[in-house]
Amino acid sequence: PVALLLGPDRAGEVSGVTLRVNGQAVGACLLTASTFTGANEAETRVGRAVLAAQGAALALPDAPLPAGAGVQVSFDTARGPVTWSFRTPP
């Protein structure tokens, strides 16, 4: 997963995510305190509380990121996009 940590109770500010691998868009699931669903009600409650406490938004790529890839990340937030890039290890 790729994580964005905004601080306590701010994960609700994230509305979307875009991942690009070597310039190509890849699918990703966005998990936030408002969208996380666990296997049961208790797991959902705990997971949402943990994400909210950190102000966390997680992007889970549809497939593992390949070795040596250039990855660009952009989270859509209420204050505008938060973007960065990195390279996975070879």
N, C-alpha and C positions, 0 to 999 in steps of 0.2 A: 504493500500500500504506500501511497504518497500522502503525507499529512500536512495540513495547514493548521497551526495552533494560533488562534486569535486572542485567547484569554477567556477567563470565566464568563459563561453565559452569552458569548458572542457568535457561536457557531450558526445561529439562526440567520446570520447575515449572509451566509453562503447559499447561492441559488443554483450554481452549476459549476462544472469542471470540464476542461478540455485537455487531453493528453495527445502529444504528437511524438512519435518515435521515428527518428531519422527523417523528419519532415512530414510523415504520414499520420493522419488522425487515427487514433485507436479508440475502441470502446472502453468505457470505464463507468463503474457504478459509484455514485456519490453517497456517502454515509454521513449523516449529521445527527444531532440530538433529536431532531424532529422526524428523521426518515428511517432511523435504525429500527429493525425488527429482529428480535431474538427468536429462539425456538419456542419460547413460552412467554407469558406475561411478565414473570419475574426477571428473566434474562433481558427482555425489552426494557423494563424499568431501570435495571442496573446499567445496561449499555448506554441508554440515553443519559443517565445521570453522569456517567464517566465522561462521555463526549461533551456534555454541557459544562462540566466543571473545568475542562481544558479549553473550551471554545474550539473544539476540534472538528474539522471536516476531513474526511478520508476519501481519497480516490482509489478505487480498487480496479486496476486494469483487467479487461476481459481475459487476457493471457499474460503469462510471465513476461517481464521486460527482457529482451534479448541481451546477451553479453556484448559489451562494447558499444551500446547504442547511445545516441544523443537523444535526450528526452526533454521536451519543453512542456511545462505545466502552467495552466492558467485557471485559477479559481475565480468565479464571478462573485463579487461581494457587493453589499449595499454601498460601499464606499469606492467601488470601481474594481477593476481586475487586479489580482495579485499574481504575478508571473515570475517564474525563474526557470532555469534549465540546469541539467546535470548530465553526466555520462555514467552509464552503468559500468561496473568493472569488466575487464576483458575475460 
